Amino acid sequence: MPVRARFIRTDALGKGDLRLQSTLCRLGRAPDNDISFENDSVSGHHAEIYYLPDGSFQICDLNSTNGTWVNGKRVQSQVLGNGDIVELGEVRLHFRVGL
């Protein structure tokens, strides 16, 4: 079953939709991430998104330098809801469930 979630990047024009492609998606600056950001405020391996058996999504910070923020609050681990705003350093993302 395909994972039906995406991020809409709002801090940079033209970066568009970033679709989650699997049940585990790693985010960061390094090119080996599933979604990679060319921004020095993002750690090499910054966070992971897990698609949970109940159909929800959880973000987990990977001890990043600038932290992972959900709706303005720094989190270590957080279940994401549709419309949540996720920040990885200076990168700002709106989480959307469904395509």
C-alpha positions as CSV (number, residue, x, y, z in Angstrom):
1,M,0.0,0.0,0.0
2,P,1.5,3.4,-1.0
3,V,2.3,5.9,1.7
4,R,0.0,8.9,1.1
5,A,1.7,11.9,2.7
6,R,3.9,14.8,1.6
7,F,5.6,17.9,2.7
8,I,5.0,21.3,1.0
9,R,8.2,23.3,1.4
10,T,7.3,27.0,2.1
11,D,10.7,28.6,3.0
12,A,12.0,28.5,-0.6
13,L,10.2,29.1,-3.9
14,G,10.1,26.3,-6.4
15,K,10.8,23.5,-4.0
16,G,7.2,22.2,-4.1
17,D,5.9,18.9,-3.0
18,L,8.1,16.4,-1.3
19,R,6.3,13.1,-1.2
20,L,7.1,10.4,1.3
21,Q,8.0,7.3,-0.7
22,S,8.2,4.6,2.0
23,T,7.3,3.6,5.6
24,L,10.6,5.1,6.7
25,C,11.8,8.4,5.3
26,R,15.0,10.1,6.4
27,L,15.4,13.9,6.1
28,G,18.7,15.8,6.2
29,R,21.4,17.6,4.3
30,A,23.4,14.5,3.2
31,P,22.7,13.2,-0.3
32,D,21.9,9.7,1.0
33,N,18.7,10.9,2.7
34,D,15.3,10.1,1.2
35,I,14.6,13.8,1.2
36,S,17.7,16.0,1.1
37,F,18.0,19.8,1.7
38,E,20.8,22.0,0.6
39,N,20.8,24.2,3.7
40,D,23.6,24.5,6.3
41,S,21.0,24.8,9.1
42,V,19.9,21.2,8.5
43,S,22.0,18.4,10.0
44,G,23.4,15.6,7.7
45,H,20.9,13.2,9.1
46,H,18.3,15.4,10.8
47,A,15.1,13.4,11.3
48,E,13.1,10.4,10.3
49,I,9.4,10.0,9.6
50,Y,7.8,6.7,10.4
51,Y,4.5,5.5,8.9
52,L,2.9,3.6,11.8
53,P,0.6,0.6,11.6
54,D,-2.4,2.6,12.7
55,G,-1.9,4.9,9.6
56,S,-0.4,7.8,11.5
57,F,3.1,9.4,10.9
58,Q,5.7,10.1,13.6
59,I,8.7,12.3,13.2
60,C,11.8,11.6,15.3
61,D,14.8,14.0,15.7
62,L,18.2,12.3,15.1
63,N,20.1,14.5,17.7
64,S,20.3,17.3,15.1
65,T,22.2,20.5,15.9
66,N,19.3,22.9,15.4
67,G,16.5,20.6,16.4
68,T,13.2,19.5,14.9
69,W,10.2,21.7,15.6
70,V,6.5,21.0,15.2
71,N,4.1,23.9,15.3
72,G,6.7,26.1,17.0
73,K,7.7,23.5,19.7
74,R,11.0,21.6,19.8
75,V,10.3,17.9,19.8
76,Q,12.3,14.7,20.1
77,S,9.5,12.6,18.8
78,Q,5.9,13.6,17.7
79,V,3.0,12.2,15.9
80,L,2.2,14.5,13.0
81,G,-1.3,15.7,12.1
82,N,-2.5,17.0,8.8
83,G,-1.5,20.6,8.4
84,D,1.3,20.6,11.0
85,I,4.2,22.9,10.4
86,V,7.6,21.1,10.7
87,E,10.9,23.1,10.8
88,L,14.3,21.6,10.4
89,G,16.7,24.4,11.0
90,E,15.7,27.1,8.5
91,V,13.7,24.7,6.3
92,R,9.9,25.1,6.8
93,L,7.5,22.3,5.7
94,H,3.8,21.9,5.9
95,F,2.7,18.3,6.4
96,R,-0.2,17.0,4.4
97,V,-1.9,13.5,4.5
98,G,-3.5,12.3,1.3
99,L,-2.5,13.2,-2.2
